[in-house]
Amino acid sequence: MRTANHTHPDAPRSRYYSTAELAAAAGVTPRTVRFYEARGLLNPDRAGNVRVFTYADRARLLLILRGKRLGFSLDEIGKYLELYGADSEHIEQLNHVVNKSRERIAELEGKLQDLQVTIKELRQIEHEAITRLKVKRGRNSAPARRFTTVSGETHQGRPKS
């Protein structure tokens, strides 16, 4: 397997990666790389039985990871990646990005609204619980008084029930 010299300005683009090296470069496990390969999102070359990934595969993996982080499905990511090679101007790909981004934003805004309602409700429940605790503590926080046990001993505090 050929690896380029890291000091050469073109080194990163001309470098070949093993599965483990590609995984390390992207901050994922080799299993993750093989998973995306099995799903058809990565298509490495082969040198005998060894998978050989290129700089383009590395860029593709980073796009896959970004798509996942943003909440897109693997099918949606695959469609995006397919469009990349289909149009040299990338117009169809960019239109796809605009549409999918808008859909995802609308979905996230809906979830945000739901979360805001849930947080408001939880704060109300918390407030009610704190109020009840104050009332209960107020009831039980009467000053300690002197009492005498059956055996005649005098104590400061509350008698045991």
PATITOR-147214 format. One record per atom (N, C-alpha, C, CB): residue number from 0; residue in three letters; x, z, y. Coordinates in pm, whole numbers, plus 50000, padded with zeros to 5 digits. Each point is the difference from the previous one (the first is absolute). Last residue first. Glycine has a CB too. Layout:
<sites>
- NUM_ALA_X_Z_Y
...
</sites>
This chain:
<sites>
- 160_SER_45697_56820_50940
- 160_SER_49860_49991_49952
- 160_SER_49994_50016_49851
- 160_SER_49942_49850_50188
- 159_LYS_50414_50362_50179
- 159_LYS_49987_49895_49899
- 159_LYS_49858_50001_49949
- 159_LYS_50243_50018_49935
- 158_PRO_49882_50147_50569
- 158_PRO_49989_50046_49861
- 158_PRO_49989_49881_49908
- 158_PRO_49889_50213_50075
- 157_ARG_50379_49775_50392
- 157_ARG_49867_49972_49945
- 157_ARG_49996_50051_49857
- 157_ARG_49971_49796_50148
- 156_GLY_50346_50423_50247
- 156_GLY_49979_49867_49945
- 156_GLY_49859_49983_49949
- 156_GLY_50240_49990_49940
- 155_GLN_50073_50462_50092
- 155_GLN_49971_49908_50110
- 155_GLN_49983_49861_49936
- 155_GLN_50133_50140_50174
- 154_HIS_49785_50369_49589
- 154_HIS_50079_49875_50014
- 154_HIS_49956_49925_50124
- 154_HIS_50029_49985_49750
- 153_THR_49940_50527_49953
- 153_THR_49960_49924_50120
- 153_THR_50096_49882_50014
- 153_THR_49906_50208_50115
- 152_GLU_49907_50109_49444
- 152_GLU_50112_49949_50078
- 152_GLU_49950_49916_50117
- 152_GLU_50144_50001_49795
- 151_GLY_49585_50217_49851
- 151_GLY_50023_50072_50124
- 151_GLY_50118_49950_50080
- 151_GLY_49902_50193_49890
- 150_SER_49882_49643_49689
- 150_SER_50089_50113_49973
- 150_SER_50036_50075_50127
- 150_SER_50090_49876_49806
- 149_VAL_49643_49736_50215
- 149_VAL_49926_50100_49924
- 149_VAL_50088_50123_49975
- 149_VAL_49863_49817_49891
- 148_THR_50279_49907_50532
- 148_THR_49971_49963_49861
- 148_THR_49924_50114_49934
- 148_THR_50207_49854_49988
- 147_THR_49803_50001_50542
- 147_THR_50043_50102_49907
- 147_THR_49958_49959_49860
- 147_THR_49982_50180_50176
- 146_PHE_50142_49561_50327
- 146_PHE_49901_50032_49897
- 146_PHE_50062_50100_49904
- 146_PHE_49891_49771_50020
- 145_ARG_50174_49952_50494
- 145_ARG_50040_50107_49909
- 145_ARG_49890_50021_49898
- 145_ARG_50141_50110_50178
- 144_ARG_49942_49406_50051
- 144_ARG_49947_50133_50030
- 144_ARG_50052_50100_49898
- 144_ARG_49795_49900_50102
- 143_ALA_50317_49573_50137
- 143_ALA_50008_50090_49884
- 143_ALA_49947_50137_50041
- 143_ALA_50199_49874_49906
- 142_PRO_49623_49681_50341
- 142_PRO_50113_50091_49997
- 142_PRO_49994_50093_49879
- 142_PRO_50011_49989_50251
- 141_ALA_49782_49528_49703
- 141_ALA_49966_50122_50073
- 141_ALA_50118_50097_49993
- 141_ALA_49751_49970_49950
- 140_SER_50187_49565_49860
- 140_SER_50114_50051_50075
- 140_SER_49965_50119_50088
- 140_SER_50093_49772_49996
- 139_ASN_49619_49941_49713
- 139_ASN_50087_50086_49920
- 139_ASN_50114_50062_50079
- 139_ASN_49942_49860_49806
- 138_ARG_49744_49840_50396
- 138_ARG_49917_50096_49928
- 138_ARG_50087_50102_49927
- 138_ARG_49821_49826_49975
- 137_GLY_50385_49806_50236
- 137_GLY_49946_50091_50101
- 137_GLY_49919_50111_49936
- 137_GLY_49996_49813_50165
- 136_ARG_50158_49835_49569
- 136_ARG_50110_50091_50034
- 136_ARG_49954_50102_50102
- 136_ARG_50167_49820_49951
- 135_LYS_49529_49844_49938
- 135_LYS_50023_50087_49885
- 135_LYS_50111_50100_50028
- 135_LYS_49922_49818_49847
- 134_VAL_49993_49853_50478
- 134_VAL_49885_50090_49989
- 134_VAL_50022_50099_49887
- 134_VAL_49848_49821_50089
- 133_LYS_50472_49844_49964
- 133_LYS_50006_50094_50112
- 133_LYS_49886_50101_49993
- 133_LYS_50109_49823_50141
- 132_LEU_49893_49824_49547
- 132_LEU_50107_50097_49972
- 132_LEU_50010_50104_50110
- 132_LEU_50124_49824_49874
- 131_ARG_49577_49818_50189
- 131_ARG_49951_50094_49898
- 131_ARG_50104_50106_49966
- 131_ARG_49857_49819_49906
- 130_THR_50274_49836_50385
- 130_THR_49899_50084_50064
- 130_THR_49946_50104_49902
- 130_THR_49939_49810_50153
- 129_ILE_50351_49864_49677
- 129_ILE_50073_50095_50085
- 129_ILE_49904_50095_50069
- 129_ILE_50181_49830_50036
- 128_ALA_49630_49820_49716
- 128_ALA_50065_50097_49911
- 128_ALA_50076_50105_50080
- 128_ALA_50019_49824_49822
- 127_GLU_49786_49816_50413
- 127_GLU_49896_50088_49945
- 127_GLU_50061_50107_49911
- 127_GLU_49836_49811_50011
- 126_HIS_50455_49858_50154
- 126_HIS_49952_50085_50109
- 126_HIS_49895_50099_49950
- 126_HIS_50047_49816_50164
- 125_GLU_50105_49856_49534
- 125_GLU_50107_50097_50028
- 125_GLU_49953_50099_50108
- 125_GLU_50178_49829_49937
- 124_ILE_49541_49809_49973
- 124_ILE_49998_50094_49888
- 124_ILE_50104_50110_50022
- 124_ILE_49923_49817_49844
- 123_GLN_50079_49835_50463
- 123_GLN_49878_50080_50017
- 123_GLN_49990_50105_49889
- 123_GLN_49884_49803_50110
- 122_ARG_50464_49885_49861
- 122_ARG_50025_50093_50111
- 122_ARG_49880_50090_50025
- 122_ARG_50156_49834_50104
- 121_LEU_49800_49821_49580
- 121_LEU_50087_50106_49949
- 121_LEU_50032_50103_50109
- 121_LEU_50097_49838_49836
- 120_GLU_49658_49779_50287
- 120_GLU_49920_50086_49914
- 120_GLU_50083_50117_49945
- 120_GLU_49858_49801_49938
- 119_LYS_50364_49870_50313
- 119_LYS_49907_50073_50087
- 119_LYS_49917_50099_49918
- 119_LYS_49990_49802_50158
- 118_ILE_50288_49903_49606
- 118_ILE_50079_50103_50070
- 118_ILE_49911_50084_50090
- 118_ILE_50202_49850_49994
- 117_THR_49600_49782_49793
- 117_THR_50035_50103_49902
- 117_THR_50078_50113_50067
- 117_THR_50004_49827_49818
- 116_VAL_49898_49794_50440
- 116_VAL_49875_50073_49971
- 116_VAL_50030_50116_49904
- 116_VAL_49862_49788_50035
- 115_GLN_50491_49921_50053
- 115_GLN_49969_50078_50120
- 115_GLN_49873_50081_49982
- 115_GLN_50114_49826_50140
- 114_LEU_50012_49871_49519
- 114_LEU_50089_50116_50004
- 114_LEU_49971_50088_50121
- 114_LEU_50176_49867_49881
- 113_ASP_49593_49726_50082
- 113_ASP_49957_50093_49895
- 113_ASP_50084_50126_50001
- 113_ASP_49922_49807_49862
- 112_GLN_50213_49850_50424
- 112_GLN_49874_50056_50047
- 112_GLN_49947_50102_49899
- 112_GLN_49949_49786_50126
- 111_LEU_50424_49970_49747
- 111_LEU_50036_50094_50106
- 111_LEU_49876_50069_50055
- 111_LEU_50199_49859_50058
- 110_LYS_49744_49794_49632
- 110_LYS_50051_50121_49934
- 110_LYS_50037_50106_50103
- 110_LYS_50086_49861_49810
- 109_GLY_49784_49723_50355
- 109_GLY_49886_50064_49933
- 109_GLY_50042_50129_49933
- 109_GLY_49896_49777_49965
- 108_GLU_50440_49958_50218
- 108_GLU_49922_50062_50107
- 108_GLU_49877_50069_49945
- 108_GLU_50082_49826_50159
- 107_LEU_50182_49923_49544
- 107_LEU_50067_50124_50039
- 107_LEU_49926_50072_50112
- 107_LEU_50217_49899_49931
- 106_GLU_49622_49677_49932
- 106_GLU_49988_50096_49889
- 106_GLU_50061_50135_50039
- 106_GLU_50008_49809_49834
- 105_ALA_50046_49835_50465
- 105_ALA_49858_50043_49998
- 105_ALA_49979_50105_49891
- 105_ALA_49926_49774_50086
- 104_ILE_50498_50026_49931
- 104_ILE_49979_50086_50118
- 104_ILE_49857_50053_50001
- 104_ILE_50174_49869_50130
- 103_ARG_49931_49814_49544
- 103_ARG_50063_50129_49969
- 103_ARG_49982_50099_50116
- 103_ARG_50168_49882_49853
- 102_GLU_49682_49672_50204
- 102_GLU_49920_50067_49897
- 102_GLU_50054_50141_49973
- 102_GLU_49946_49777_49896
- 101_ARG_50303_49952_50394
- 101_ARG_49873_50041_50062
- 101_ARG_49911_50075_49901
- 101_ARG_50014_49802_50156
- 100_SER_50381_50005_49682
- 100_SER_50031_50113_50088
- 100_SER_49873_50053_50065
- 100_SER_50229_49905_50043
- 99_LYS_49741_49706_49698
- 99_LYS_50018_50118_49915
- 99_LYS_50032_50124_50084
- 99_LYS_50081_49851_49815
- 98_ASN_49880_49733_50414
- 98_ASN_49873_50038_49937
- 98_ASN_50012_50127_49918
- 98_ASN_49937_49759_49994
- 97_VAL_50459_50061_50199
- 97_VAL_49906_50043_50105
- 97_VAL_49871_50051_49937
- 97_VAL_50100_49834_50162
- 96_VAL_50215_49971_49551
- 96_VAL_50046_50130_50049
- 96_VAL_49904_50056_50104
- 96_VAL_50238_49933_49955
- 95_HIS_49687_49630_49893
- 95_HIS_49970_50096_49893
- 95_HIS_50038_50141_50045
- 95_HIS_50036_49821_49825
- 94_ASN_50087_49827_50452
- 94_ASN_49854_50021_50006
- 94_ASN_49957_50103_49896
- 94_ASN_49969_49763_50082
- 93_LEU_50478_50106_49904
- 93_LEU_49974_50083_50118
- 93_LEU_49851_50026_50019
- 93_LEU_50208_49908_50106
- 92_GLN_49925_49799_49549
- 92_GLN_50046_50135_49970
- 92_GLN_49969_50095_50118
- 92_GLN_50183_49905_49852
- 91_GLU_49736_49638_50204
- 91_GLU_49902_50057_49907
- 91_GLU_50036_50145_49967
- 91_GLU_49956_49771_49905
- 90_ILE_50351_49995_50360
- 90_ILE_49874_50019_50072
- 90_ILE_49896_50065_49910
- 90_ILE_50051_49801_50143
- 89_HIS_50437_50055_49792
- 89_HIS_49946_50134_49970
- 89_HIS_49868_50029_50073
- 89_HIS_50234_50077_49964
- 88_GLU_50075_49523_49993
- 88_GLU_49970_50057_50132
- 88_GLU_49946_50142_49987
- 88_GLU_49952_49769_50087
- 87_SER_50139_49973_49526
- 87_SER_50128_50022_50069
- 87_SER_49980_50059_50140
- 87_SER_50097_49810_49870
- 86_ASP_49605_50243_49675
- 86_ASP_49987_49942_50134
- 86_ASP_50128_50029_50078
- 86_ASP_49747_50027_49996
- 85_ALA_50193_50121_49548
- 85_ALA_49905_49889_50005
- 85_ALA_50000_49926_50133
- 85_ALA_49863_50126_49838
- 84_GLY_50386_50286_50024
- 84_GLY_50064_49874_49963
- 84_GLY_49911_49879_50017
- 84_GLY_50135_50128_49842
- 83_TYR_49697_50307_50265
- 83_TYR_50129_49986_50068
- 83_TYR_50065_49865_49971
- 83_TYR_50028_50248_49987
- 82_LEU_49565_49923_49806
- 82_LEU_49983_49919_50120
- 82_LEU_50133_49972_50070
- 82_LEU_49772_50096_50027
- 81_GLU_50204_50198_49598
- 81_GLU_49976_49861_49958
- 81_GLU_49993_49907_50122
- 81_GLU_49875_50083_49797
- 80_LEU_50153_50385_50273
- 80_LEU_50129_49945_49957
- 80_LEU_49987_49854_49955
- 80_LEU_50071_50229_49932
- 79_TYR_49534_50006_50184
- 79_TYR_50086_49986_50118
- 79_TYR_50133_49933_49962
- 79_TYR_49894_50204_50102
- 78_LYS_49819_49913_49550
- 78_LYS_49943_49887_50075
- 78_LYS_50085_49971_50123
- 78_LYS_49768_50059_49920
- 77_GLY_50340_50324_49829
- 77_GLY_50034_49877_49928
- 77_GLY_49951_49877_50073
- 77_GLY_49990_50127_49787
- 76_ILE_49882_50294_50375
- 76_ILE_50143_49976_50027
- 76_ILE_50044_49871_49933
- 76_ILE_50041_50248_50017
- 75_GLU_49527_49898_49893
- 75_GLU_50009_49956_50139
- 75_GLU_50145_49968_50038
- 75_GLU_49799_50140_50056
- 74_ASP_50126_50041_49518
- 74_ASP_49942_49865_50007
- 74_ASP_50009_49945_50142
- 74_ASP_49844_50057_49811
- 73_LEU_50283_50389_50111
- 73_LEU_50101_49907_49950
- 73_LEU_49949_49857_50002
- 73_LEU_50094_50182_49855
- 72_SER_49699_50151_50505
- 72_SER_50006_49992_49854
- 72_SER_50110_49903_49959
- 72_SER_49752_50051_49982
- 71_PHE_50259_50245_50481
- 71_PHE_49950_49875_49943
- 71_PHE_50014_50003_49849
- 71_PHE_50061_49876_50210
- 70_GLY_50081_50468_50130
- 70_GLY_49875_50013_49926
- 70_GLY_49942_49872_49943
- 70_GLY_49958_50189_50143
- 69_LEU_50469_49935_50097
- 69_LEU_49890_49976_50093
- 69_LEU_49864_50000_49930
- 69_LEU_50157_49869_50143
- 68_ARG_50242_50177_49606
- 68_ARG_49999_50113_50094
- 68_ARG_49883_49988_50098
- 68_ARG_50251_50020_49979
- 67_LYS_49830_49621_49725
- 67_LYS_49946_50117_49928
- 67_LYS_49988_50119_50094
- 67_LYS_50101_49917_49785
- 66_GLY_50103_49698_50388
- 66_GLY_49858_49976_49975
- 66_GLY_49935_50118_49930
- 66_GLY_50046_49757_49988
- 65_ARG_50419_50252_50068
- 65_ARG_49933_50018_50129
- 65_ARG_49849_49982_49984
- 65_ARG_50206_49918_50121
- 64_LEU_50061_49992_49508
- 64_LEU_49997_50144_50027
- 64_LEU_49931_50029_50133
- 64_LEU_50211_50028_49869
- 63_ILE_49858_49523_50015
- 63_ILE_49907_50061_49904
- 63_ILE_49985_50148_50031
- 63_ILE_50065_49832_49823
- 62_LEU_50260_49933_50417
- 62_LEU_49865_49963_50045
- 62_LEU_49893_50062_49909
- 62_LEU_50091_49784_50093
- 61_LEU_50357_50270_49782
- 61_LEU_49973_50079_50120
- 61_LEU_49862_49969_50058
- 61_LEU_50247_50006_50048
- 60_LEU_49905_49735_49591
- 60_LEU_49971_50136_49956
- 60_LEU_49968_50089_50120
- 60_LEU_50150_49970_49800
- 59_ARG_49994_49595_50292
- 59_ARG_49866_49997_49939
- 59_ARG_49958_50140_49955
- 59_ARG_50038_49763_49926
- 58_ALA_50400_50173_50228
- 58_ALA_49907_49991_50112
- 58_ALA_49855_50004_49950
- 58_ALA_50170_49866_50132
- 57_ARG_50163_50114_49542
- 57_ARG_50008_50129_50069
- 57_ARG_49900_50003_50116
- 57_ARG_50244_50023_49935
- 56_ASP_49811_49575_49838
- 56_ASP_49925_50094_49916
- 56_ASP_49998_50138_50065
- 56_ASP_50064_49870_49793
- 55_ALA_50200_49803_50412
- 55_ALA_49859_49968_50020
- 55_ALA_49911_50093_49916
- 55_ALA_50061_49759_50047
- 54_TYR_50403_50265_49896
- 54_TYR_49963_50059_50128
- 54_TYR_49851_49975_50028
- 54_TYR_50237_49968_50087
- 53_THR_49864_50010_49402
- 53_THR_50067_49947_50118
- 53_THR_49958_50079_50125
- 53_THR_50010_49771_49893
- 52_PHE_50027_50330_49537
- 52_PHE_49917_49992_50120
- 52_PHE_50085_49953_50118
- 52_PHE_49850_50184_49913
- 51_VAL_50150_49816_49519
- 51_VAL_50085_49984_50117
- 51_VAL_49909_49978_50121
- 51_VAL_50194_49904_49861
- 50_ARG_49800_50289_49587
- 50_ARG_49925_49956_50116
- 50_ARG_50096_49996_50119
- 50_ARG_49783_50099_49910
- 49_VAL_50357_49841_49562
- 49_VAL_50005_50086_50118
- 49_VAL_49918_49939_50113
- 49_VAL_50229_50082_49934
- 48_ASN_49882_49729_49623
- 48_ASN_49889_50095_49993
- 48_ASN_49989_50089_50123
- 48_ASN_50026_49998_49754
- 47_GLY_50211_49556_50317
- 47_GLY_49988_50049_49863
- 47_GLY_49877_50089_49992
- 47_GLY_50252_49989_49963
- 46_ALA_49775_49939_50462
- 46_ALA_50135_49963_49958
- 46_ALA_50011_50055_49859
- 46_ALA_50103_50004_50238
- 45_ARG_49462_49874_50117
- 45_ARG_50059_50065_49883
- 45_ARG_50141_49948_49979
- 45_ARG_49772_50030_49895
- 44_ASP_49857_50044_50547
- 44_ASP_50069_49905_49914
- 44_ASP_50054_50078_49881
- 44_ASP_50061_49846_50196
- 43_PRO_49498_50345_50056
- 43_PRO_50147_49987_50004
- 43_PRO_50050_49885_49914
- 43_PRO_50015_50245_50042
- 42_ASN_49526_49909_50203
- 42_ASN_50038_49904_49895
- 42_ASN_50151_49979_50003
- 42_ASN_49776_49885_50017
- 41_LEU_49777_50453_50171
- 41_LEU_50143_49970_50005
- 41_LEU_50033_49908_49884
- 41_LEU_50054_50223_50110
- 40_LEU_49505_49895_49934
- 40_LEU_50034_50004_50142
- 40_LEU_50149_49974_50025
- 40_LEU_49812_50161_50033
- 39_GLY_49921_49882_49540
- 39_GLY_50021_49867_50054
- 39_GLY_50036_49997_50147
- 39_GLY_49844_49922_49831
- 38_ARG_50087_50454_49844
- 38_ARG_49878_49960_50071
- 38_ARG_50014_49862_50065
- 38_ARG_49951_50241_50042
- 37_ALA_50419_49959_49738
- 37_ALA_49896_49981_49898
- 37_ALA_49868_49953_50063
- 37_ALA_50109_50178_49860
- 36_GLU_50244_49943_50428
- 36_GLU_50035_49877_49928
- 36_GLU_49891_49969_49898
- 36_GLU_50248_50045_50032
- 35_TYR_49722_50357_50194
- 35_TYR_49964_49890_50088
- 35_TYR_50036_49865_49939
- 35_TYR_50033_50151_50197
- 34_PHE_50094_50230_49559
- 34_PHE_49854_49997_50012
- 34_PHE_49957_49882_50088
- 34_PHE_49991_50251_49971
- 33_ARG_50468_49846_49991
- 33_ARG_49950_49932_49880
- 33_ARG_49847_49990_50003
- 33_ARG_50198_50085_49870
- 32_VAL_50007_50156_50478
- 32_VAL_50039_49858_50010
- 32_VAL_49944_49924_49881
- 32_VAL_50211_50062_50125
- 31_THR_49735_50401_49866
- 31_THR_49914_49940_50102
- 31_THR_50029_49851_50014
- 31_THR_49990_50219_50122
- 30_ARG_50288_50034_49599
- 30_ARG_49869_49982_49938
- 30_ARG_49902_49934_50098
- 30_ARG_50042_50202_49854
- 29_PRO_50388_49935_50292
- 29_PRO_50002_49873_49927
- 29_PRO_49866_49970_49933
- 29_PRO_50245_50032_49961
- 28_THR_49730_50275_50472
- 28_THR_50061_50008_49868
- 28_THR_50006_49861_49936
- 28_THR_49915_50237_49974
- 27_VAL_50117_49844_50568
- 27_VAL_49901_50019_49893
- 27_VAL_50074_50011_49867
- 27_VAL_49823_49872_50130
- 26_GLY_50355_50009_50325
- 26_GLY_49960_50140_49993
- 26_GLY_49890_50027_49899
- 26_GLY_50065_50019_50235
- 25_ALA_50193_49567_49886
- 25_ALA_49865_50015_50054
- 25_ALA_49950_50144_49996
- 25_ALA_49953_49767_49928
- 24_ALA_50477_50107_49901
- 24_ALA_49997_49942_50134
- 24_ALA_49865_50019_50067
- 24_ALA_50169_49832_49927
- 23_ALA_49888_50298_49620
- 23_ALA_50072_50091_50089
- 23_ALA_49995_49949_50144
- 23_ALA_50151_50066_49811
- 22_ALA_49666_49656_49857
- 22_ALA_49921_50122_50013
- 22_ALA_50065_50096_50099
- 22_ALA_49917_49974_49763
- 21_LEU_50321_49644_50119
- 21_LEU_49886_49965_50086
- 21_LEU_49914_50123_50025
- 21_LEU_50002_49764_49911
- 20_GLU_50350_50285_49787
- 20_GLU_50052_49983_50136
- 20_GLU_49887_49966_50098
- 20_GLU_50220_49924_49906
- 19_ALA_49678_50108_49632
- 19_ALA_50035_50132_50054
- 19_ALA_50049_49990_50144
- 19_ALA_50057_50077_49769
- 18_THR_49854_49520_49997
- 18_THR_49876_50076_50020
- 18_THR_50030_50134_50066
- 18_THR_49897_49887_49800
- 17_SER_50462_49765_50316
- 17_SER_49942_50035_49871
- 17_SER_49869_50073_50029
- 17_SER_50229_50015_49882
- 16_TYR_49991_49624_50464
- 16_TYR_49971_50138_49966
- 16_TYR_49955_50011_49855
- 16_TYR_49938_50046_50238
- 15_TYR_50362_49613_50139
- 15_TYR_49908_50009_49887
- 15_TYR_49985_50146_49962
- 15_TYR_50064_49769_49916
- 14_ARG_50086_49962_50571
- 14_ARG_50021_50098_49895
- 14_ARG_49894_49986_49890
- 14_ARG_50103_50155_50168
- 13_SER_49950_49620_50271
- 13_SER_50055_49928_49885
- 13_SER_50018_50091_49879
- 13_SER_50115_49847_50158
- 12_ARG_49718_50308_50270
- 12_ARG_49914_49888_49959
- 12_ARG_50051_49929_49876
- 12_ARG_49937_49972_50238
- 11_PRO_50314_50396_49961
- 11_PRO_49869_50044_49949
- 11_PRO_49912_49886_49949
- 11_PRO_50015_50189_50159
- 10_ALA_50424_49706_50036
- 10_ALA_49999_50069_49871
- 10_ALA_49861_50041_49953
- 10_ALA_50226_50080_50055
- 9_ASP_49967_49688_50355
- 9_ASP_49891_49943_49919
- 9_ASP_49982_50073_49868
- 9_ASP_50045_49781_50105
- 8_PRO_50303_50349_50209
- 8_PRO_49871_50002_50071
- 8_PRO_49883_49946_49918
- 8_PRO_50129_49975_50208
- 7_HIS_50300_50280_49573
- 7_HIS_49971_49865_50047
- 7_HIS_49863_49998_50066
- 7_HIS_50143_49900_49817
- 6_THR_50023_50485_49959
- 6_THR_50055_49986_50134
- 6_THR_49974_49862_50059
- 6_THR_50175_50166_49939
- 5_HIS_49702_49976_49606
- 5_HIS_49913_50059_50103
- 5_HIS_50054_49983_50141
- 5_HIS_49926_50163_49831
- 4_ASN_50131_49513_49727
- 4_ASN_50077_50098_50074
- 4_ASN_49913_50053_50115
- 4_ASN_50221_49887_49938
- 3_ALA_49541_49922_49615
- 3_ALA_50075_49955_50118
- 3_ALA_50073_50118_50063
- 3_ALA_49833_49816_50039
- 2_THR_50026_50074_49434
- 2_THR_49962_50081_50115
- 2_THR_50088_49959_50115
- 2_THR_49925_50193_49856
- 1_ARG_49908_49614_49622
- 1_ARG_50080_49987_50121
- 1_ARG_49947_50095_50106
- 1_ARG_50052_49759_49944
- 0_MET_49954_50237_49490
- 0_MET_49916_50000_50117
- 0_MET_50089_50000_50123
- 0_MET_49815_50121_49877
</sites>
